[in-house]
Amino acid sequence: MREENVIIFEGRYSNQAIQFMLKKNSIMCSAVASIVAVIGTIVVLVISYMLDLWALMSFLVAFVFMIGIVAIAPFVNKKQTIEAIAPRRVVVDDDKQCINITLRKSSVVIQKSFNCLRCVIDYGKWYYLKFKFPKLDGFVCQKEAIAQGNTEEFEKIFAGKIVRKLKKERHKSAK
């Protein structure tokens, strides 16, 4: 039985959507690693100066490598990363004014009110639900994966929050 005012996204993601999620995760991980590296660098510099142990400066090289490794980590084991960050199911309930996100790996359901949603970015083939910091970054809802409802209903619910960022298709020339 179809519930009124409920839109459900459920299914597989396209390769483009997967690459988008991996890139977003890589950027977020790099930002966190950079913050840790800056704090670590300050601590190492202070300790090196205070104790006159300049050999500790070699730890600064480790911080630089850490940022690089963390940045590429999501791409190394794509399957595990996608299982951790891609929702299995997203339910938009207009009556309750909430979004329920079921994660793939842990089957945890995250419930967020519409007030927590900063904006909905339309990338053409999917929507990116961007939440207010620091609670969650965001989630992809692929338009082809709508199991209940349609894009018109979805866009009507979030009319004031939709930002369109349609990318131009790149044409591959035959070599």
GUSEGU-622857 format. One line per field, with one value per atom (N, C-alpha, C): residue number from 1; residue in one letter; chain; atom name; x, y, z. Coordinates in Angstrom, 3 decimals. Layout:
N
i <- [NUM:...] $
aa <- [a:...] $
ch <- [A:...] $
at <- [CA:...] $
c1 <- [X:...] $
c2 <- [Y:...] $
c3 <- [Z:...] $
REM end
This chain:
175
i <- [1:1:1:2:2:2:3:3:3:4:4:4:5:5:5:6:6:6:7:7:7:8:8:8:9:9:9:10:10:10:11:11:11:12:12:12:13:13:13:14:14:14:15:15:15:16:16:16:17:17:17:18:18:18:19:19:19:20:20:20:21:21:21:22:22:22:23:23:23:24:24:24:25:25:25:26:26:26:27:27:27:28:28:28:29:29:29:30:30:30:31:31:31:32:32:32:33:33:33:34:34:34:35:35:35:36:36:36:37:37:37:38:38:38:39:39:39:40:40:40:41:41:41:42:42:42:43:43:43:44:44:44:45:45:45:46:46:46:47:47:47:48:48:48:49:49:49:50:50:50:51:51:51:52:52:52:53:53:53:54:54:54:55:55:55:56:56:56:57:57:57:58:58:58:59:59:59:60:60:60:61:61:61:62:62:62:63:63:63:64:64:64:65:65:65:66:66:66:67:67:67:68:68:68:69:69:69:70:70:70:71:71:71:72:72:72:73:73:73:74:74:74:75:75:75:76:76:76:77:77:77:78:78:78:79:79:79:80:80:80:81:81:81:82:82:82:83:83:83:84:84:84:85:85:85:86:86:86:87:87:87:88:88:88:89:89:89:90:90:90:91:91:91:92:92:92:93:93:93:94:94:94:95:95:95:96:96:96:97:97:97:98:98:98:99:99:99:100:100:100:101:101:101:102:102:102:103:103:103:104:104:104:105:105:105:106:106:106:107:107:107:108:108:108:109:109:109:110:110:110:111:111:111:112:112:112:113:113:113:114:114:114:115:115:115:116:116:116:117:117:117:118:118:118:119:119:119:120:120:120:121:121:121:122:122:122:123:123:123:124:124:124:125:125:125:126:126:126:127:127:127:128:128:128:129:129:129:130:130:130:131:131:131:132:132:132:133:133:133:134:134:134:135:135:135:136:136:136:137:137:137:138:138:138:139:139:139:140:140:140:141:141:141:142:142:142:143:143:143:144:144:144:145:145:145:146:146:146:147:147:147:148:148:148:149:149:149:150:150:150:151:151:151:152:152:152:153:153:153:154:154:154:155:155:155:156:156:156:157:157:157:158:158:158:159:159:159:160:160:160:161:161:161:162:162:162:163:163:163:164:164:164:165:165:165:166:166:166:167:167:167:168:168:168:169:169:169:170:170:170:171:171:171:172:172:172:173:173:173:174:174:174:175:175:175] $
aa <- [m:m:m:r:r:r:e:e:e:e:e:e:n:n:n:v:v:v:i:i:i:i:i:i:f:f:f:e:e:e:g:g:g:r:r:r:y:y:y:s:s:s:n:n:n:q:q:q:a:a:a:i:i:i:q:q:q:f:f:f:m:m:m:l:l:l:k:k:k:k:k:k:n:n:n:s:s:s:i:i:i:m:m:m:c:c:c:s:s:s:a:a:a:v:v:v:a:a:a:s:s:s:i:i:i:v:v:v:a:a:a:v:v:v:i:i:i:g:g:g:t:t:t:i:i:i:v:v:v:v:v:v:l:l:l:v:v:v:i:i:i:s:s:s:y:y:y:m:m:m:l:l:l:d:d:d:l:l:l:w:w:w:a:a:a:l:l:l:m:m:m:s:s:s:f:f:f:l:l:l:v:v:v:a:a:a:f:f:f:v:v:v:f:f:f:m:m:m:i:i:i:g:g:g:i:i:i:v:v:v:a:a:a:i:i:i:a:a:a:p:p:p:f:f:f:v:v:v:n:n:n:k:k:k:k:k:k:q:q:q:t:t:t:i:i:i:e:e:e:a:a:a:i:i:i:a:a:a:p:p:p:r:r:r:r:r:r:v:v:v:v:v:v:v:v:v:d:d:d:d:d:d:d:d:d:k:k:k:q:q:q:c:c:c:i:i:i:n:n:n:i:i:i:t:t:t:l:l:l:r:r:r:k:k:k:s:s:s:s:s:s:v:v:v:v:v:v:i:i:i:q:q:q:k:k:k:s:s:s:f:f:f:n:n:n:c:c:c:l:l:l:r:r:r:c:c:c:v:v:v:i:i:i:d:d:d:y:y:y:g:g:g:k:k:k:w:w:w:y:y:y:y:y:y:l:l:l:k:k:k:f:f:f:k:k:k:f:f:f:p:p:p:k:k:k:l:l:l:d:d:d:g:g:g:f:f:f:v:v:v:c:c:c:q:q:q:k:k:k:e:e:e:a:a:a:i:i:i:a:a:a:q:q:q:g:g:g:n:n:n:t:t:t:e:e:e:e:e:e:f:f:f:e:e:e:k:k:k:i:i:i:f:f:f:a:a:a:g:g:g:k:k:k:i:i:i:v:v:v:r:r:r:k:k:k:l:l:l:k:k:k:k:k:k:e:e:e:r:r:r:h:h:h:k:k:k:s:s:s:a:a:a:k:k:k] $
ch <- [A:A:A:A:A:A:A:A:A:A:A:A:A:A:A:A:A:A:A:A:A:A:A:A:A:A:A:A:A:A:A:A:A:A:A:A:A:A:A:A:A:A:A:A:A:A:A:A:A:A:A:A:A:A:A:A:A:A:A:A:A:A:A:A:A:A:A:A:A:A:A:A:A:A:A:A:A:A:A:A:A:A:A:A:A:A:A:A:A:A:A:A:A:A:A:A:A:A:A:A:A:A:A:A:A:A:A:A:A:A:A:A:A:A:A:A:A:A:A:A:A:A:A:A:A:A:A:A:A:A:A:A:A:A:A:A:A:A:A:A:A:A:A:A:A:A:A:A:A:A:A:A:A:A:A:A:A:A:A:A:A:A:A:A:A:A:A:A:A:A:A:A:A:A:A:A:A:A:A:A:A:A:A:A:A:A:A:A:A:A:A:A:A:A:A:A:A:A:A:A:A:A:A:A:A:A:A:A:A:A:A:A:A:A:A:A:A:A:A:A:A:A:A:A:A:A:A:A:A:A:A:A:A:A:A:A:A:A:A:A:A:A:A:A:A:A:A:A:A:A:A:A:A:A:A:A:A:A:A:A:A:A:A:A:A:A:A:A:A:A:A:A:A:A:A:A:A:A:A:A:A:A:A:A:A:A:A:A:A:A:A:A:A:A:A:A:A:A:A:A:A:A:A:A:A:A:A:A:A:A:A:A:A:A:A:A:A:A:A:A:A:A:A:A:A:A:A:A:A:A:A:A:A:A:A:A:A:A:A:A:A:A:A:A:A:A:A:A:A:A:A:A:A:A:A:A:A:A:A:A:A:A:A:A:A:A:A:A:A:A:A:A:A:A:A:A:A:A:A:A:A:A:A:A:A:A:A:A:A:A:A:A:A:A:A:A:A:A:A:A:A:A:A:A:A:A:A:A:A:A:A:A:A:A:A:A:A:A:A:A:A:A:A:A:A:A:A:A:A:A:A:A:A:A:A:A:A:A:A:A:A:A:A:A:A:A:A:A:A:A:A:A:A:A:A:A:A:A:A:A:A:A:A:A:A:A:A:A:A:A:A:A:A:A:A:A:A:A:A:A:A:A:A:A:A:A:A:A:A:A:A:A:A:A:A:A:A:A:A:A:A:A:A:A:A:A:A:A:A:A:A:A:A:A:A:A:A:A:A:A:A:A:A:A:A] $
at <- [N:CA:C:N:CA:C:N:CA:C:N:CA:C:N:CA:C:N:CA:C:N:CA:C:N:CA:C:N:CA:C:N:CA:C:N:CA:C:N:CA:C:N:CA:C:N:CA:C:N:CA:C:N:CA:C:N:CA:C:N:CA:C:N:CA:C:N:CA:C:N:CA:C:N:CA:C:N:CA:C:N:CA:C:N:CA:C:N:CA:C:N:CA:C:N:CA:C:N:CA:C:N:CA:C:N:CA:C:N:CA:C:N:CA:C:N:CA:C:N:CA:C:N:CA:C:N:CA:C:N:CA:C:N:CA:C:N:CA:C:N:CA:C:N:CA:C:N:CA:C:N:CA:C:N:CA:C:N:CA:C:N:CA:C:N:CA:C:N:CA:C:N:CA:C:N:CA:C:N:CA:C:N:CA:C:N:CA:C:N:CA:C:N:CA:C:N:CA:C:N:CA:C:N:CA:C:N:CA:C:N:CA:C:N:CA:C:N:CA:C:N:CA:C:N:CA:C:N:CA:C:N:CA:C:N:CA:C:N:CA:C:N:CA:C:N:CA:C:N:CA:C:N:CA:C:N:CA:C:N:CA:C:N:CA:C:N:CA:C:N:CA:C:N:CA:C:N:CA:C:N:CA:C:N:CA:C:N:CA:C:N:CA:C:N:CA:C:N:CA:C:N:CA:C:N:CA:C:N:CA:C:N:CA:C:N:CA:C:N:CA:C:N:CA:C:N:CA:C:N:CA:C:N:CA:C:N:CA:C:N:CA:C:N:CA:C:N:CA:C:N:CA:C:N:CA:C:N:CA:C:N:CA:C:N:CA:C:N:CA:C:N:CA:C:N:CA:C:N:CA:C:N:CA:C:N:CA:C:N:CA:C:N:CA:C:N:CA:C:N:CA:C:N:CA:C:N:CA:C:N:CA:C:N:CA:C:N:CA:C:N:CA:C:N:CA:C:N:CA:C:N:CA:C:N:CA:C:N:CA:C:N:CA:C:N:CA:C:N:CA:C:N:CA:C:N:CA:C:N:CA:C:N:CA:C:N:CA:C:N:CA:C:N:CA:C:N:CA:C:N:CA:C:N:CA:C:N:CA:C:N:CA:C:N:CA:C:N:CA:C:N:CA:C:N:CA:C:N:CA:C:N:CA:C:N:CA:C:N:CA:C:N:CA:C:N:CA:C:N:CA:C:N:CA:C:N:CA:C:N:CA:C:N:CA:C:N:CA:C:N:CA:C:N:CA:C:N:CA:C:N:CA:C:N:CA:C:N:CA:C:N:CA:C:N:CA:C:N:CA:C:N:CA:C:N:CA:C:N:CA:C:N:CA:C:N:CA:C:N:CA:C:N:CA:C:N:CA:C:N:CA:C] $
c1 <- [0.834:0.000:0.884:0.591:1.389:0.994:1.986:1.742:1.772:0.835:0.801:1.934:2.442:3.477:4.769:5.055:6.300:7.014:8.297:9.114:10.242:10.430:11.445:12.459:13.748:14.855:15.488:15.617:16.162:16.701:17.893:18.444:19.927:20.423:21.845:22.178:23.467:23.958:24.724:24.669:25.438:26.912:27.769:29.208:29.518:28.790:28.993:28.669:27.564:27.178:28.193:28.698:29.709:30.981:31.431:32.628:32.418:31.227:30.892:31.004:30.433:30.474:31.910:32.704:34.095:34.885:34.649:35.347:34.961:33.666:33.207:33.834:33.881:34.461:35.950:36.628:38.060:38.359:37.561:37.745:37.534:36.473:36.197:37.326:37.785:38.874:40.160:40.443:41.631:41.559:40.371:40.204:40.455:39.892:40.091:41.570:42.208:43.629:44.492:44.121:44.880:44.784:43.600:43.429:44.276:44.240:45.045:46.538:46.941:48.351:48.805:47.971:48.330:48.482:47.526:47.616:48.849:49.075:50.249:51.549:51.585:52.775:53.067:52.042:52.224:52.763:52.195:52.655:54.115:54.467:55.847:56.809:56.431:57.301:57.512:56.448:56.564:57.451:57.219:58.033:59.485:59.702:61.070:61.807:61.131:61.747:62.026:61.047:61.181:62.251:62.323:63.262:64.548:64.606:65.767:66.031:64.937:65.022:64.557:65.417:65.041:64.877:65.242:65.010:63.512:62.732:61.277:60.689:61.430:60.955:60.669:61.281:61.019:59.548:58.863:57.441:56.618:57.131:56.412:56.250:57.249:57.162:56.025:55.881:54.807:53.437:53.300:52.027:51.681:52.679:52.452:52.004:52.655:52.262:50.862:50.523:49.212:48.099:48.287:47.276:47.082:48.174:48.092:47.427:47.793:47.220:45.728:45.334:43.924:43.124:43.714:43.011:42.710:43.612:43.366:42.682:42.568:41.988:40.605:39.678:38.358:38.406:39.408:39.506:40.208:40.936:41.682:40.730:39.792:38.813:37.425:37.075:35.839:34.599:34.573:33.383:33.089:34.113:33.927:33.535:34.142:33.830:32.376:31.933:30.548:29.573:29.898:29.021:28.903:29.960:29.958:29.256:29.322:28.809:27.535:27.215:26.044:24.804:23.732:22.520:21.883:21.317:20.581:19.195:18.648:17.288:17.155:16.509:16.222:14.717:14.075:12.629:12.385:11.728:11.369:9.885:9.587:8.203:7.745:6.908:6.447:5.489:4.698:3.759:4.495:5.536:6.305:7.444:7.650:8.717:10.088:10.355:11.639:12.164:13.460:14.145:14.758:14.443:15.012:16.028:17.257:18.339:18.809:18.687:19.144:20.487:21.518:22.858:23.013:23.885:24.088:24.807:25.900:26.779:26.174:25.635:25.190:23.675:22.950:21.480:20.932:21.740:21.305:20.409:19.333:18.445:18.692:19.078:19.312:18.075:17.486:16.314:16.680:16.421:16.719:15.476:15.256:14.136:14.481:13.465:13.691:14.473:14.373:15.098:16.610:17.057:18.497:19.079:18.216:18.660:19.012:20.276:20.710:20.191:20.432:19.969:19.950:19.306:19.278:19.929:21.050:21.761:21.379:20.869:20.445:21.594:22.169:23.272:22.798:21.515:20.990:20.463:21.359:20.945:20.721:21.117:20.900:20.785:20.229:20.170:21.201:21.783:22.688:22.038:21.606:20.978:22.081:22.253:23.337:22.769:23.266:22.776:23.641:23.102:23.825:24.970:26.083:27.270:26.970:27.458:28.395:27.728:26.425:25.724:26.058:25.838:26.136:26.561:27.366:27.736:26.584:26.245:25.155:25.053:23.979:23.731:23.224:23.514:23.079:21.766:20.822:19.567:19.493:19.696:19.704:18.275:18.020:16.671:16.123:16.982:16.542:16.118:16.505:16.235:14.986:14.118:12.897:11.968:11.706:10.836:9.382:9.194:7.847:7.884:6.892:6.854:7.555:7.822:8.518:9.304:10.089:10.951:10.145:8.988:8.164:7.696:7.252:6.819:7.994:9.146:10.343:10.702:10.719:11.079:10.027:8.786:7.725:7.960:8.368:8.613:9.762:10.829:12.030:12.197:11.093:11.110:12.066:12.119:12.966:14.420:14.730:16.083:16.865:16.274:16.941:17.880:19.114:20.135:20.516:20.446:20.748:22.205:22.921:24.316:24.462:23.834:23.869:25.195:25.900:27.196:26.983:27.804:27.747:28.360:27.697:28.221:29.492:30.476:31.735:31.649:31.918:31.884:33.271:33.310:34.580:34.773:35.861:36.125:36.840:36.500:37.116:38.537:39.423:40.835:41.216] $
c2 <- [-1.183:0.000:1.254:2.157:3.368:4.405:4.877:5.953:7.277:8.150:9.460:10.327:11.201:12.167:11.521:10.321:9.633:9.297:9.642:9.329:8.418:7.322:6.346:6.170:6.324:6.048:4.744:3.784:2.484:1.807:1.260:0.558:0.789:0.420:0.542:1.942:2.273:3.570:3.428:4.457:4.471:4.687:4.391:4.610:6.080:6.982:8.422:8.814:8.288:8.603:8.038:6.837:6.222:7.058:7.495:8.340:9.653:10.218:11.448:11.228:10.125:9.837:9.602:8.878:8.627:9.931:10.809:12.100:12.945:13.010:13.772:13.226:11.889:11.257:11.530:11.509:11.781:13.208:14.158:15.561:15.733:15.104:15.214:14.586:13.400:12.731:13.554:14.166:15.005:16.226:16.815:17.979:17.600:16.469:16.017:15.697:15.001:14.665:15.916:16.927:18.186:18.886:18.877:19.491:18.761:17.423:16.624:16.899:16.996:17.248:18.616:19.639:20.980:20.981:20.371:20.300:19.495:18.363:17.542:18.281:19.051:19.832:20.859:21.524:22.509:21.839:20.700:19.975:19.551:18.995:18.552:19.738:20.856:22.035:22.565:22.618:23.108:22.180:20.877:19.915:19.953:20.027:20.088:21.314:22.449:23.687:23.637:23.166:23.154:22.176:21.022:19.992:19.958:20.845:20.907:19.538:18.870:17.567:17.745:18.271:18.564:17.310:16.154:14.892:14.600:15.180:14.995:15.607:16.473:17.113:16.086:14.900:13.862:13.428:13.673:13.343:14.214:15.372:16.247:15.589:14.824:14.090:13.078:12.430:11.452:12.119:13.341:14.044:14.318:14.673:14.923:13.640:12.528:11.244:10.844:11.143:10.791:11.462:12.722:13.438:12.765:12.417:11.757:10.390:9.614:8.271:8.344:9.251:9.390:9.880:10.727:11.257:10.160:9.194:8.144:6.913:6.853:5.675:5.286:6.225:5.815:5.115:5.423:4.836:3.478:3.165:1.910:0.731:0.802:-0.261:0.342:0.528:1.223:0.546:-0.782:-1.511:-1.259:-1.348:-1.114:0.329:1.256:2.671:2.952:2.442:2.656:2.029:0.830:0.193:1.051:1.771:2.585:3.929:4.513:5.883:5.993:4.972:5.065:4.519:5.277:4.769:3.648:2.678:1.603:2.100:2.952:3.437:4.832:5.729:7.079:7.291:7.594:7.830:9.288:10.010:11.401:11.417:11.772:11.770:13.209:13.674:15.058:15.291:14.291:14.448:14.648:13.855:13.940:14.953:15.529:16.504:15.954:14.707:14.100:13.241:12.965:12.104:10.960:9.721:8.536:7.915:7.793:7.264:5.944:4.858:3.552:3.273:3.094:2.843:1.381:1.116:-0.239:-1.143:-0.673:-1.525:-1.907:-0.952:-1.227:-1.330:-1.038:-1.014:-0.054:0.922:1.959:2.929:3.354:4.342:5.690:6.655:8.019:8.828:9.471:10.292:11.760:12.547:13.978:14.768:15.840:16.716:17.546:18.033:18.903:20.144:20.566:21.750:21.536:20.289:19.974:19.979:20.052:20.011:21.423:21.612:22.920:23.168:22.186:22.332:20.970:20.937:19.751:20.163:19.530:19.882:18.874:19.386:18.546:18.449:17.250:17.013:16.357:16.403:15.835:14.422:13.487:12.090:11.719:12.589:12.335:13.655:13.536:14.660:14.400:15.465:15.368:16.132:15.408:16.029:16.496:17.799:18.377:18.884:18.306:18.652:19.726:20.360:21.405:20.803:21.507:21.083:21.188:20.356:19.264:17.898:17.843:16.578:15.542:15.850:14.953:15.796:15.199:15.930:15.877:14.704:14.583:13.189:12.975:11.676:11.840:10.852:10.839:10.079:10.652:9.983:9.964:8.794:8.685:8.686:9.518:9.679:8.376:7.566:6.292:5.291:5.544:4.596:4.966:5.792:6.128:4.912:4.343:3.176:3.590:4.767:5.281:6.787:7.326:8.755:9.073:10.361:10.767:12.059:12.445:13.613:14.904:14.986:16.190:16.379:15.280:15.361:15.746:15.149:15.442:16.920:17.435:18.834:19.785:19.346:20.165:20.279:19.177:19.172:20.114:20.077:20.866:22.058:22.634:23.712:24.854:25.304:26.438:26.083:24.789:24.363:23.733:23.657:22.977:23.928:23.461:24.185:23.290:23.811:22.995:23.179:22.066:22.072:20.994:21.224:20.239:20.340:19.224:19.200:18.938:19.573:19.334:17.974:17.226:15.901:16.071:15.304:15.346:14.343:14.836:13.973:13.379:12.070:11.392:11.245:11.753:11.655:10.338:9.746:8.474:8.727:7.873:8.051:7.061] $
c3 <- [0.000:0.000:0.000:-0.885:-1.046:-0.012:0.733:1.689:0.933:1.259:0.630:1.164:0.333:0.698:1.181:0.689:1.017:-0.288:-0.335:-1.506:-1.036:-1.747:-1.350:-2.473:-2.116:-3.022:-2.541:-3.456:-3.079:-4.330:-4.249:-5.399:-5.574:-6.746:-7.050:-7.536:-7.392:-7.833:-9.142:-9.967:-11.207:-10.878:-11.841:-11.646:-11.401:-12.061:-11.852:-10.419:-9.887:-8.511:-7.520:-7.800:-6.930:-6.920:-8.096:-8.174:-7.424:-7.533:-6.817:-5.307:-4.808:-3.372:-2.902:-3.697:-3.324:-3.265:-4.241:-4.259:-3.052:-2.735:-1.567:-0.288:-0.167:1.016:1.101:-0.044:-0.087:0.363:-0.085:0.301:1.801:2.321:3.751:4.577:4.167:4.889:4.837:3.695:3.554:4.463:4.569:5.442:6.900:7.317:8.697:8.941:7.986:8.131:8.171:7.398:7.404:8.753:9.337:10.655:11.689:11.648:12.575:12.349:11.082:10.769:11.268:11.113:11.583:13.103:13.791:15.256:15.668:14.995:15.287:15.028:13.955:13.625:14.718:15.178:16.241:17.501:17.861:19.051:18.890:17.720:17.484:17.532:16.930:16.942:18.361:19.141:20.515:21.336:21.232:21.996:21.528:20.213:19.681:20.198:20.222:20.682:22.187:22.946:24.408:24.887:24.248:24.692:23.863:22.884:22.000:21.339:20.956:20.275:18.830:18.020:16.639:15.799:16.345:15.625:15.505:16.389:16.314:15.040:14.411:13.177:12.089:12.196:11.198:11.217:12.328:12.392:11.440:11.089:10.167:8.798:8.389:7.119:7.195:8.350:8.528:8.386:8.872:8.752:7.287:6.501:5.074:4.378:4.680:4.094:4.546:5.792:6.323:5.513:5.175:4.399:3.039:2.381:1.079:1.147:2.140:2.278:2.577:3.453:3.800:2.595:1.767:0.591:-0.424:-0.596:-1.588:-1.000:0.314:0.979:0.455:0.230:-0.262:-1.618:-2.430:-3.761:-3.752:-2.684:-2.610:-2.487:-1.563:-1.396:-1.601:-2.866:-3.212:-2.642:-2.708:-2.272:-0.794:0.039:1.474:1.762:1.057:1.268:0.904:-0.238:-0.668:0.317:0.817:1.811:3.072:3.405:4.621:4.429:3.218:3.048:2.220:1.414:0.539:1.249:1.252:1.887:1.060:1.769:1.098:0.719:1.583:1.380:1.993:1.259:1.769:1.629:2.753:2.775:3.151:2.254:2.499:2.853:4.092:4.588:4.784:3.858:3.905:5.077:5.447:6.560:7.881:8.118:9.366:9.281:8.075:7.839:8.229:7.783:8.121:6.974:7.064:6.104:6.906:6.520:7.158:6.211:6.663:5.838:6.450:5.688:6.145:5.494:6.305:5.787:5.392:4.411:3.907:4.896:5.415:6.205:7.548:8.251:9.611:9.754:8.704:8.727:9.779:10.153:11.089:10.325:10.981:10.369:11.038:10.225:10.704:10.333:11.312:11.044:11.226:10.198:10.229:9.834:10.547:10.235:8.996:8.317:7.157:7.559:8.817:9.296:9.281:9.374:9.363:7.957:6.954:5.562:5.098:4.695:4.213:2.809:1.913:0.539:-0.152:-1.299:-2.148:-3.461:-3.783:-5.009:-6.087:-7.208:-8.326:-9.320:-9.442:-10.375:-11.665:-11.930:-13.160:-12.962:-12.664:-12.492:-11.030:-10.129:-8.709:-7.951:-6.761:-5.830:-4.734:-4.246:-3.106:-1.963:-0.934:0.225:1.154:1.264:2.060:3.382:4.463:5.791:6.423:7.462:8.168:8.966:8.991:9.733:11.215:12.056:11.867:11.849:11.772:11.948:10.885:9.652:8.540:7.356:6.485:5.282:4.288:3.825:2.871:2.292:1.531:0.929:-0.492:-1.326:-2.719:-2.826:-3.569:-3.912:-5.434:-6.012:-7.467:-7.999:-9.002:-9.542:-10.115:-10.724:-11.304:-10.234:-8.984:-7.899:-7.086:-7.650:-6.921:-6.977:-5.796:-5.697:-5.466:-4.876:-4.623:-4.783:-5.447:-5.704:-7.015:-7.244:-8.465:-8.204:-9.185:-9.010:-8.854:-9.507:-9.391:-7.948:-7.303:-5.911:-5.003:-5.268:-4.480:-4.591:-5.803:-6.016:-5.448:-5.387:-4.787:-3.271:-2.638:-1.190:-0.831:-1.639:-1.337:-2.280:-2.713:-3.711:-3.375:-2.154:-1.799:-1.535:-1.511:-1.147:-2.300:-3.468:-4.587:-5.314:-5.506:-6.261:-7.433:-8.637:-9.819:-10.222:-10.304:-10.750:-11.810:-12.922:-13.995:-14.724:-14.766:-15.442:-16.919:-17.725:-19.161:-19.437:-20.308:-20.684:-21.491:-21.140:-21.884:-23.036:-24.198:-25.369:-25.595:-25.663:-25.904:-27.405:-27.867:-29.297:-29.579:-30.705:-31.095:-31.556:-31.100:-31.466:-32.538] $
REM end
